[in-house]
Amino acid sequence: MLIVMKQGVTEAEVAEVVERVTAMGLRAHPIPGSLRTAIGVTGNQGPLEAALFELMPGVLRAIAVTQPFKLVSREVRHDDTVIKVGERQIGGGVFAVIAGPCAVETEQQTIGIAQRVAAAGAHFLRGGAFKPRTSPYSFQGLEEKGLRILVKAREETGLPIVTEVLDTDTVDLVAEHADVLQIGARNMQNYSLLKRVGRIRRPVLLKRGMSATVDELLMSAEYIAAEGNYSICLCERGVRTFSNHTRNTLDLSAVPAVKSLSHLPIIVDPSHGTGKRDKVIPMARAAAAAGADGLMVEVHANPDRALSDGPQALLPDQFDTMMREVRAIAALVGRTL
């Protein structure tokens, strides 16, 4: 249920509604809006009577939410969510670019790439310190050492860090170093991990699972929001299909679909979405044209020797080209870099 408060409502009136919801054994989620405050209600096993709240002081109306995902639904919040990290943001008309190596390999490699992408106009630095790999014999990341290298790169460039957290045991460690916690495709339905990052007050970048529908992606986001963390950015990174001309099939139709269903920002990862360097820039341009709120792109100075996903990493000069082209396209759909 969504309880919509009247304009000019007092803090005491909001608190009274929250108290009644809590007394019923449910959870109240106050959602400030540009015009009025709303309160989302979760935890009920069946429909709630609107009259329980509509006669309370300050309440305009109580509305049943039809979507199975409540807090991330466009029904609950009409205004788009804007995620702010210091002076940087995702959403709100800004086309945010997250760029860097797939994996942190050395301090020199990471800081060098961070400086190049920052000079080209990137907003955030990506880099994996903990790497989930298909094979147990592949490079698994530098772990805490990698996190410390990312912190040095942030100090050198000012770029906030986006890095993946793999399990509940390492959430606190990653959150201590990173600005945005990434939940990878393999963990999109790791509900224990989703609940754990929901209790951490760090923005979360949630990637779509390899075979997940848009509704399943939004339900995973709901797990995070239900724990009180509403700073969630979704990421379309391709799904598995029968096609073999790319690593995955990048589903750009998910961008307008999410925009119609949810208030959360959504970015696109054309690196994992295609798996092939020559297809990254064309799909980055397409993502901007589709109305995405940003990109997540892998960049490496020597991708042939990369320890992870070299074939999909752009060279620094290619990243410069992508930024110039995407900047022009984003402007056409009301986004600025």
VOSEDREN-42263 format. One record per residue: residue in one letter; residue number from 1; x, y, z of N, C-alpha, C in turn. Coordinates in steps of 0.1 Angstrom, whole numbers, plus 5000, padded with zeros to 4 digits. Atoms other than C-alpha are relative to their C-alpha. Example, Ala and Ser with C-alpha at 12.3 -4.5 7.8 and 13.67 -1.06 7.14 Angstrom:
BEGIN
   votor   lovex    nc1    nc2    nc3   cac1   cac2   cac3    cc1    cc2    cc3
       a       1   5009   4988   5000   5123   4955   5078   5009   5012   5000
       s       2   4991   4989   5000   5137   4989   5071   4992   5011   5008
This chain:
BEGIN
   votor   lovex    nc1    nc2    nc3   cac1   cac2   cac3    cc1    cc2    cc3
       m       1   5008   4988   5000   5000   5000   5000   5009   5012   5000
       l       2   4994   4987   5000   5010   5036   4994   4991   5010   5007
       i       3   5007   4989   4993   4998   5063   5018   5005   5013   4996
       v       4   4996   4987   5006   4998   5097   5001   4996   5010   5010
       m       5   5003   4989   4991   5000   5126   5025   4997   5013   4993
       k       6   5004   4987   5005   4986   5160   5020   5012   5010   4999
       q       7   4990   4989   5000   5007   5190   5010   5000   5007   5013
       g       8   4999   4993   4988   5020   5208   5040   4998   4992   5012
       v       9   5001   5009   4989   5018   5178   5062   5011   5002   5010
       t      10   4990   4997   4990   5036   5181   5095   5007   4987   5003
       e      11   4992   5011   4996   5063   5158   5108   4993   4991   5010
       a      12   5008   5007   4990   5040   5148   5137   4990   4991   4993
       e      13   5010   5007   5007   5013   5137   5113   5006   4988   4992
       v      14   4993   5011   5006   5038   5116   5093   5004   4989   5010
       a      15   4996   5009   4990   5051   5101   5125   4988   4991   5006
       e      16   5012   5008   4995   5016   5091   5136   4996   4989   4991
       v      17   5003   5011   5010   5010   5072   5104   5010   4989   5001
       v      18   4990   5010   4999   5043   5055   5107   4998   4991   5013
       e      19   5002   5007   4987   5035   5045   5143   4988   4990   4998
       r      20   5011   5009   5001   5002   5030   5133   5004   4988   4991
       v      21   4995   5011   5008   5018   5010   5105   5008   4990   5008
       t      22   4991   5008   4992   5045   4997   5129   4992   4992   5010
       a      23   5009   5007   4990   5018   4988   5155   4993   4988   4994
       m      24   5007   5011   5007   5002   4966   5129   5010   4989   4996
       g      25   4990   5010   5003   5034   4946   5126   5006   5001   4986
       l      26   4996   4998   5013   5042   4961   5092   5012   5010   5000
       r      27   4989   4991   5001   5071   4983   5079   4995   5012   4992
       a      28   5003   4987   5006   5067   5020   5070   5012   5006   4993
       h      29   4989   4994   5007   5089   5036   5044   4997   5014   4995
       p      30   5003   4987   5005   5085   5074   5042   5008   5004   4988
       i      31   4994   4997   5013   5093   5086   5007   4997   5015   4997
       p      32   5002   4986   5004   5097   5124   5003   5000   5002   4985
       g      33   5002   4997   5014   5086   5138   4970   5001   5015   4997
       s      34   4999   4986   5004   5089   5171   4951   4988   5008   5005
       l      35   5012   4993   4997   5053   5179   4959   4994   4996   5014
       r      36   5006   5005   4988   5042   5157   4988   5007   4988   5005
       t      37   4994   5012   4994   5054   5129   5011   4990   4988   4998
       a      38   5008   5013   5000   5042   5093   5007   5007   4990   5009
       i      39   4995   5011   4991   5046   5063   5030   4997   4987   4994
       g      40   5002   5013   5005   5051   5029   5015   4998   4990   5012
       v      41   5003   5010   4990   5038   5000   5035   5003   4986   4995
       t      42   4997   5014   5004   5053   4965   5032   4999   4990   5012
       g      43   5001   5011   4990   5050   4932   5051   4987   4994   5001
       n      44   5014   5005   4999   5013   4927   5047   4999   4988   4991
       q      45   5003   5013   5008   5002   4892   5035   4988   5001   4991
       g      46   5012   4998   5008   4970   4905   5020   4996   5014   4999
       p      47   5003   4986   5002   4952   4937   5011   4997   5007   5013
       l      48   5003   4992   4988   4949   4965   5037   4988   5009   4997
       e      49   5011   4991   5001   4918   4986   5043   5005   5014   4999
       a      50   4996   4986   5001   4923   5021   5030   4995   5009   5011
       a      51   5006   4992   4989   4900   5034   5057   5008   5000   5013
       l      52   4992   5001   4989   4925   5024   5083   5009   5013   5001
       f      53   4991   4989   5001   4946   5054   5072   4994   5013   4995
       e      54   5005   4988   5007   4925   5078   5052   4992   5009   5009
       l      55   5007   4991   4991   4907   5092   5082   5010   5006   5010
       m      56   4990   4995   4991   4940   5100   5099   5004   5015   4996
       p      57   4996   4986   5003   4952   5137   5101   5012   5000   4990
       g      58   4989   4999   5010   4974   5146   5071   5000   4991   4989
       v      59   5000   5011   5011   4965   5116   5049   4990   5005   4989
       l      60   5008   4997   5011   4952   5124   5015   4992   4988   4995
       r      61   5006   5013   5004   4945   5088   5003   5010   4989   5002
       a      62   4992   5013   4999   4957   5052   5006   4997   4992   4987
       i      63   5002   5006   5014   4963   5034   4973   5007   4986   5001
       a      64   4995   5013   5002   4968   4997   4967   5011   5000   4989
       v      65   4989   5001   5010   5001   4990   4948   4998   4986   4993
       t      66   5003   5012   5007   4995   4965   4921   5012   4991   4996
       q      67   4988   5008   5003   5031   4955   4913   5005   4992   5012
       p      68   4995   5008   4989   5047   4927   4933   5012   5007   5006
       f      69   4989   4992   4995   5077   4950   4937   4994   5014   5004
       k      70   5008   4988   4995   5064   4979   4959   5009   5012   5000
       l      71   4992   4988   4997   5091   5003   4970   5007   5005   4988
       v      72   4993   4996   5012   5109   5004   4936   4991   5003   4989
       s      73   5010   4999   5010   5077   5007   4917   4997   5015   4997
       r      74   5004   4986   5004   5067   5039   4897   4987   5004   5007
       e      75   5013   4997   4993   5033   5036   4915   5003   5006   5013
       v      76   4997   4995   4987   5050   5043   4948   5007   5014   5000
       r      77   4992   4988   5001   5073   5071   4937   5000   5004   4985
       h      78   5001   4995   5014   5066   5092   4905   5014   5006   4997
       d      79   4987   4993   5003   5099   5112   4908   5011   4990   4998
       d      80   4988   5009   5002   5130   5095   4894   5010   5001   5012
       t      81   4990   5001   4990   5155   5084   4920   5013   5006   4994
       v      82   4987   4995   5004   5188   5103   4918   5010   4995   5011
       i      83   4990   5006   4991   5219   5086   4934   5011   5010   5000
       k      84   4990   4990   4999   5244   5111   4947   5012   4994   5008
       v      85   4988   5005   4993   5280   5102   4956   5010   5012   5000
       g      86   4992   4987   5000   5298   5134   4967   4994   5009   4990
       e      87   5005   4991   5010   5296   5157   4938   4996   4993   4987
       r      88   5004   5008   5012   5288   5129   4913   4986   4995   5002
       q      89   5013   5006   4998   5254   5115   4906   4997   4991   4988
       i      90   5006   5008   5010   5235   5089   4886   4985   5003   4999
       g      91   5014   4996   5002   5201   5099   4872   4999   5015   5001
       g      92   5002   4985   4999   5185   5133   4873   5005   5007   4988
       g      93   4995   4994   5012   5195   5140   4837   5014   4999   4997
       v      94   4986   5002   5002   5231   5132   4842   5003   4986   4994
       f      95   4996   5012   5006   5246   5105   4819   5013   4996   5006
       a      96   4988   5004   4992   5270   5088   4843   5008   4989   4993
       v      97   4991   5010   5006   5300   5069   4829   5009   4994   5011
       i      98   4992   5008   4990   5316   5042   4851   5010   4992   4991
       a      99   4990   5007   5009   5349   5030   4835   5012   4996   5008
       g     100   4987   5005   4994   5381   5011   4844   5002   4986   4996
       p     101   4996   5014   5004   5397   4977   4842   4990   4990   5006
       c     102   5008   5011   4995   5377   4945   4847   5005   4996   5014
       a     103   4994   5004   4988   5401   4935   4874   5012   5009   5004
       v     104   4988   4993   4995   5426   4954   4896   5012   4990   4999
       e     105   4988   5009   5002   5460   4939   4886   5012   5005   5007
       t     106   4989   4993   4993   5486   4963   4898   4997   5014   5003
       e     107   5002   4986   4996   5488   4998   4913   5002   5008   4987
       q     108   4997   4992   5012   5504   5012   4881   4989   4998   4990
       q     109   5010   5002   5010   5478   4996   4858   4987   5007   5004
       t     110   5013   4994   4995   5448   5008   4879   5000   5015   5000
       i     111   4999   4986   5000   5460   5043   4885   5001   5006   4986
       g     112   4998   4995   5014   5471   5047   4849   4987   5001   4992
       i     113   5013   5000   5006   5437   5037   4836   4990   5010   5006
       a     114   5009   4990   4993   5419   5058   4862   5003   5014   4995
       q     115   4997   4987   5004   5438   5089   4851   4995   5002   4985
       r     116   5004   4999   5014   5430   5082   4814   4985   5002   4999
       v     117   5015   4999   5001   5392   5077   4819   4995   5013   5007
       a     118   5004   4987   4993   5390   5107   4843   5003   5011   4990
       a     119   4997   4989   5010   5407   5129   4816   4990   5000   4989
       a     120   5010   5001   5011   5381   5117   4791   4986   5004   5004
       g     121   5013   4995   4995   5352   5127   4814   4992   4989   5007
       a     122   5007   5010   4992   5343   5095   4833   4997   5005   5013
       h     123   5005   4995   4987   5324   5100   4865   5004   4991   5012
       f     124   4997   5010   4990   5332   5068   4884   5011   4991   4995
       l     125   4990   5011   5003   5361   5042   4885   4994   4987   5004
       r     126   5004   5014   4997   5352   5006   4882   5013   4991   5000
       g     127   4989   5009   4999   5376   4978   4891   4997   4989   5009
       g     128   5004   5011   4992   5372   4943   4905   5012   4996   5009
       a     129   4990   5005   4990   5391   4934   4937   4997   4985   5003
       f     130   5005   5013   4999   5370   4903   4942   4993   4996   4987
       k     131   5005   5004   5013   5363   4884   4910   4993   4987   5000
       p     132   5006   5013   5002   5337   4857   4905   5003   4995   4986
       r     133   4996   5005   5013   5350   4835   4877   4993   4986   4998
       t     134   5006   5012   5003   5335   4806   4859   5009   4988   5004
       s     135   4991   5011   4996   5366   4785   4865   5007   5003   5013
       p     136   4993   4998   4987   5381   4781   4900   5015   5002   4998
       y     137   4986   4999   5002   5415   4782   4884   5004   5014   4993
       s     138   4997   4987   5006   5411   4817   4868   5003   5010   5011
       f     139   4997   4989   4990   5423   4849   4885   4988   5005   5008
       q     140   5011   4997   4991   5401   4856   4915   5000   5014   5006
       g     141   4999   4987   4995   5412   4891   4922   5010   5002   5012
       l     142   4990   4997   4990   5437   4908   4946   4993   5002   5014
       e     143   5008   4999   4988   5409   4911   4973   5004   5013   5008
       e     144   4997   4987   4992   5419   4936   5001   5011   5008   4994
       k     145   4989   4992   5006   5451   4946   4984   4994   5008   4988
       g     146   5006   4993   5011   5430   4954   4953   4991   5012   5004
       l     147   5008   4989   4995   5407   4976   4974   5009   5012   5004
       r     148   4991   4990   4997   5436   4995   4987   5006   5008   4988
       i     149   4995   4994   5012   5449   5001   4952   4989   5009   4994
       l     150   5011   4992   5005   5414   5014   4942   4999   5013   5008
       v     151   5001   4988   4992   5415   5039   4971   5011   5009   4996
       k     152   4989   4991   5005   5449   5052   4959   4996   5006   4986
       a     153   5004   4995   5013   5434   5056   4924   4990   5011   5002
       r     154   5010   4989   4997   5405   5076   4939   5007   5012   5005
       e     155   4992   4988   4995   5430   5098   4958   5007   5008   4988
       e     156   4993   4994   5011   5448   5104   4925   4991   5008   4991
       t     157   5009   4995   5011   5418   5112   4903   4987   5006   5006
       g     158   5013   4995   4995   5388   5120   4926   4989   4992   4995
       l     159   5011   5008   5005   5368   5093   4909   4995   4991   5011
       p     160   5006   5010   4991   5344   5074   4933   5002   4986   4995
       i     161   4997   5014   5003   5349   5037   4934   4987   4992   4999
       v     162   5011   5010   5001   5324   5011   4921   5007   4986   4999
       t     163   4993   5013   5001   5335   4975   4929   4990   4990   5006
       e     164   5010   5010   4997   5318   4942   4934   5002   4994   5014
       v     165   4999   5007   4987   5310   4925   4967   4994   4986   4997
       l     166   5004   5014   5004   5307   4887   4964   4991   4993   5010
       d     167   5007   5008   4990   5293   4875   4997   4998   5009   5013
       t     168   5003   4992   4988   5280   4886   5031   5012   5002   5009
       d     169   4989   4999   4991   5313   4880   5048   5009   5012   4997
       t     170   4991   4989   5004   5331   4907   5028   4993   5013   4998
       v     171   5008   4987   5002   5303   4934   5027   5007   5011   5007
       d     172   4995   4990   4992   5318   4954   5055   5014   5005   4995
       l     173   4987   4996   5005   5353   4953   5041   4999   5008   4987
       v     174   5002   4993   5013   5342   4964   5006   4994   5014   5003
       a     175   5007   4987   4998   5319   4991   5020   5010   5010   5007
       e     176   4990   4991   4993   5349   5005   5041   5008   5007   4989
       h     177   4991   4994   5010   5368   5012   5008   4992   5006   4989
       a     178   5008   4996   5012   5341   5016   4981   4990   5010   5002
       d     179   5011   4990   4999   5316   5043   4973   4987   4994   4995
       v     180   5012   5007   5005   5292   5021   4954   5003   4985   5000
       l     181   4998   5014   5000   5287   4984   4960   4993   4993   4988
       q     182   5005   5007   5012   5282   4963   4929   4996   4986   5004
       i     183   5004   5014   4999   5261   4931   4930   5000   4995   4985
       g     184   4998   5005   5013   5271   4911   4900   4988   4991   4995
       a     185   5011   5008   5006   5249   4891   4876   4998   4987   5007
       r     186   5001   5013   4993   5257   4858   4894   4993   5001   5013
       n     187   5005   4998   4986   5245   4873   4927   4987   5007   5000
       m     188   5013   4992   5001   5213   4890   4915   4989   4994   5009
       q     189   5010   5006   4991   5192   4865   4934   5006   4993   5012
       n     190   4994   5005   4987   5215   4859   4963   4994   5009   5011
       y     191   5008   4992   4992   5189   4871   4987   5006   5004   5014
       s     192   4993   4997   4988   5211   4870   5018   5009   5012   4998
       l     193   4991   4989   5004   5236   4893   5001   4992   5013   4998
       l     194   5009   4989   5003   5208   4916   4989   4995   5007   5013
       k     195   5005   4994   4987   5194   4920   5024   5012   5006   5008
       r     196   4988   4994   4993   5229   4926   5038   5004   5014   4995
       v     197   4997   4987   5005   5237   4954   5014   4989   5010   5002
       g     198   5012   4991   4996   5202   4968   5021   5002   5006   5013
       r     199   4998   4994   4987   5213   4974   5056   5013   5009   5001
       i     200   4988   4991   5001   5245   4992   5045   4996   5013   4993
       r     201   5004   4987   5006   5240   5029   5037   5011   5004   4990
       r     202   4992   4998   5011   5260   5027   5005   4992   4998   4987
       p     203   5007   5002   5012   5246   5031   4970   5003   4986   4994
       v     204   4998   5014   5005   5242   4997   4953   4997   5000   4984
       l     205   5001   5002   5014   5247   4989   4916   4996   4985   4998
       l     206   5006   5014   5002   5225   4958   4908   5000   4996   4986
       k     207   5000   5005   5013   5233   4939   4877   4989   4990   4997
       r     208   5010   5010   5004   5206   4919   4858   5007   4986   4999
       g     209   4995   5013   5001   5211   4882   4861   5001   4995   4986
       m     210   4997   5005   5014   5222   4861   4831   4987   4996   4993
       s     211   5012   5005   5006   5187   4847   4825   4988   5007   5007
       a     212   5011   4994   4992   5166   4871   4846   4991   5009   4991
       t     213   5009   4991   5007   5135   4889   4834   5001   5014   5007
       v     214   5000   4987   4994   5130   4926   4841   4993   5000   5013
       d     215   5008   5001   4987   5104   4918   4868   5009   4994   5011
       e     216   4991   5006   4990   5129   4895   4885   5011   5010   5005
       l     217   4990   4990   4997   5155   4923   4884   4994   5010   5010
       l     218   5006   4990   4991   5131   4947   4901   4996   4993   5013
       m     219   5003   5007   4987   5121   4921   4927   5013   4999   5008
       s     220   4987   5001   4993   5158   4917   4936   5003   5014   5006
       a     221   4998   4987   4995   5160   4955   4939   4991   5003   5012
       e     222   5009   4999   4989   5130   4953   4962   5006   4994   5013
       y     223   4993   5005   4988   5150   4931   4986   5009   5010   5007
       i     224   4991   4990   4995   5175   4959   4990   4992   5011   5006
       a     225   5008   4989   4995   5149   4986   4994   4992   4997   5012
       a     226   5008   5004   4988   5129   4966   5019   5008   5001   5013
       e     227   4992   4999   4989   5159   4968   5042   5004   5014   5004
       g     228   4998   4986   4996   5159   5006   5041   5010   5007   4991
       n     229   4991   4993   5009   5185   5013   5013   4993   5002   4987
       y     230   5007   4997   5012   5168   5031   4985   5009   5006   4989
       s     231   4990   4995   5010   5200   5042   4966   5004   4988   4992
       i     232   4998   5012   5008   5198   5015   4940   5001   5004   4985
       c     233   4999   4998   5015   5210   5017   4903   5000   4987   4994
       l     234   5001   5013   5007   5200   4989   4880   5010   5000   4988
       c     235   4990   5001   5011   5224   4977   4852   4995   4988   4991
       e     236   5003   5010   5010   5214   4959   4820   5014   4996   4994
       r     237   4987   5005   5004   5244   4937   4811   4999   4988   4990
       g     238   5001   5010   5009   5230   4913   4786   4995   4987   5006
       v     239   5005   5013   4995   5212   4879   4789   5004   4989   4991
       r     240   4996   5011   5008   5219   4845   4776   4988   4996   4990
       t     241   5010   5004   5010   5201   4836   4743   5007   4989   4991
       f     242   4994   5010   5009   5208   4812   4714   5010   5007   4991
       s     243   4990   4993   5009   5229   4839   4696   5014   4997   5004
       n     244   4986   5003   4997   5266   4832   4693   5009   5011   4994
       h     245   4991   4990   5005   5278   4864   4676   5005   5010   5010
       t     246   4995   4992   4988   5282   4881   4710   5000   4991   5012
       r     247   4999   5007   4987   5290   4869   4745   4986   4998   5006
       n     248   5014   5000   4995   5254   4878   4756   4992   5008   4990
       t     249   5009   4991   5008   5224   4895   4740   4997   5012   5008
       l     250   5002   4988   4992   5223   4931   4752   4986   5004   4997
       d     251   5015   4997   5001   5186   4938   4759   4998   5015   5003
       l     252   5002   4985   4997   5183   4976   4754   4986   5003   5001
       s     253   5015   4997   4998   5145   4973   4754   4997   5000   5015
       a     254   5002   4999   4985   5150   4968   4792   5000   5014   5005
       v     255   4999   4987   4995   5158   5004   4795   4987   5007   5000
       p     256   5013   4993   4999   5124   5019   4785   4990   4992   5009
       a     257   5009   5008   4992   5107   4989   4802   5002   5004   5015
       v     258   4997   4997   4986   5124   4997   4836   4995   5014   5002
       k     259   5004   4986   4998   5117   5034   4831   4985   5001   5002
       s     260   5014   5000   4999   5080   5027   4828   4995   4994   5013
       l     261   5004   5008   4988   5079   5003   4858   5005   5006   5013
       s     262   4993   4997   4988   5103   5018   4882   5006   5015   5000
       h     263   4994   4987   4999   5117   5051   4895   5015   5000   5001
       l     264   4986   5001   4998   5152   5037   4898   5008   5003   4987
       p     265   4992   4998   5012   5180   5047   4874   5005   4987   4994
       i     266   4994   5012   5006   5193   5022   4849   5011   5003   4990
       i     267   4988   4998   5009   5227   5021   4832   5002   4987   4992
       v     268   4998   5011   5009   5240   4997   4805   5015   4997   5000
       d     269   4987   5005   5001   5271   4976   4804   5002   4993   4987
       p     270   4998   5006   5013   5280   4970   4767   5013   4991   5000
       s     271   4988   5009   5000   5313   4953   4777   4996   4986   5002
       h     272   5005   5013   4997   5297   4923   4793   4989   4996   4990
       g     273   5011   5003   5008   5267   4927   4771   5003   4995   4986
       t     274   4995   5005   5013   5287   4920   4739   5012   4990   5001
       g     275   4988   5008   4998   5320   4905   4751   5010   5002   4989
       k     276   4991   4998   5011   5337   4919   4720   5002   5015   4998
       r     277   4996   4986   5000   5356   4951   4718   4994   5008   4988
       d     278   5005   4992   5012   5344   4961   4683   4985   5003   5001
       k     279   5014   4998   4998   5308   4960   4695   4996   5009   5011
       v     280   5002   4992   4988   5312   4980   4727   4995   5014   4996
       i     281   5004   4986   5003   5311   5015   4712   4987   5001   4993
       p     282   5014   4999   5007   5281   5009   4688   4989   4998   5010
       m     283   5011   5003   4991   5261   4995   4717   5000   5011   5011
       a     284   5000   4988   4991   5272   5024   4740   4992   5011   4994
       r     285   5008   4990   5006   5258   5048   4715   4986   4997   5000
       a     286   5014   5004   5000   5226   5028   4713   4994   5002   5014
       a     287   5005   4998   4986   5223   5028   4751   4996   5014   5003
       a     288   5003   4985   4998   5225   5066   4752   4987   5004   4993
       a     289   5012   4997   5007   5199   5068   4725   4987   4994   5006
       a     290   5012   5007   4994   5176   5044   4743   4995   5007   5013
       g     291   5004   4993   4988   5175   5068   4773   5006   4995   5013
       a     292   4994   5005   4988   5198   5050   4797   5006   5011   5008
       d     293   4994   4990   4991   5212   5069   4827   5015   5000   5001
       g     294   4986   5001   5000   5247   5059   4820   5006   4987   4994
       l     295   4993   5011   5005   5273   5033   4810   5009   4994   5010
       m     296   4989   5006   4993   5296   5008   4826   5009   4993   4990
       v     297   4992   5004   5011   5326   5002   4804   5014   4996   5005
       e     298   4987   5005   4997   5358   4982   4807   5011   5006   4991
       v     299   4989   4993   5007   5391   4999   4797   5013   4994   5005
       h     300   4987   5005   4996   5426   4984   4797   5011   5004   4990
       a     301   4989   4995   5009   5459   4996   4783   5006   4989   4992
       n     302   4994   5011   5007   5470   4962   4772   4991   4988   5001
       p     303   5010   5011   4998   5439   4940   4769   5004   4986   4996
       d     304   4995   5014   5004   5457   4911   4752   5007   4993   5012
       r     305   4993   5006   4989   5475   4906   4785   4992   5002   5013
       a     306   5008   4998   4989   5446   4914   4808   4997   4986   5007
       l     307   5002   5012   4993   5440   4889   4836   4985   4996   5000
       s     308   5014   5003   5000   5402   4891   4831   4993   5007   4989
       d     309   5009   4994   5010   5379   4898   4801   5007   5010   4991
       g     310   4993   4991   5010   5405   4913   4778   4993   5003   4987
       p     311   5006   4998   5013   5386   4908   4746   4989   5010   5000
       q     312   5011   4991   5000   5358   4931   4757   5004   5014   5005
       a     313   4995   4988   4995   5380   4959   4771   5004   5010   4989
       l     314   4996   4989   5009   5384   4992   4752   5014   5004   5003
       l     315   4988   4993   4998   5418   5007   4746   4997   5014   5004
       p     316   5002   4987   4995   5422   5041   4762   4996   5010   4988
       d     317   5004   4991   5011   5420   5059   4728   4986   4997   4995
       q     318   5013   5003   5004   5389   5040   4719   4990   5005   5010
       f     319   5009   4994   4990   5373   5051   4752   4999   5015   4998
       d     320   5001   4986   5003   5381   5087   4743   4990   5002   4988
       t     321   5009   4999   5011   5363   5082   4710   4985   4997   5005
       m     322   5013   5003   4995   5333   5066   4728   4994   5012   5007
       m     323   5005   4989   4992   5330   5095   4752   4996   5012   4991
       r     324   5004   4990   5009   5329   5120   4723   4987   4997   4993
       e     325   5012   5004   5007   5303   5101   4705   4987   4999   5009
       v     326   5011   5001   4990   5281   5093   4735   4996   5013   5005
       r     327   5004   4986   4995   5282   5129   4747   4991   5007   4991
       a     328   5009   4993   5010   5266   5141   4715   4987   4993   4999
       i     329   5013   5007   5000   5239   5114   4715   4992   5002   5013
       a     330   5007   4998   4987   5231   5118   4752   4993   5013   5000
       a     331   5006   4986   5000   5224   5155   4746   4987   5000   4993
       l     332   5012   5001   5008   5197   5146   4721   4988   4995   5008
       v     333   5011   5006   4992   5177   5127   4747   5000   5007   5014
       g     334   5001   4992   4987   5181   5153   4775   5010   4996   5011
       r     335   4990   5004   4990   5212   5138   4792   5013   5009   4998
       t     336   4988   4993   5001   5244   5156   4800   5011   4992   5007
       l     337   4988   5007   4994   5279   5142   4807   5008   5010   5009
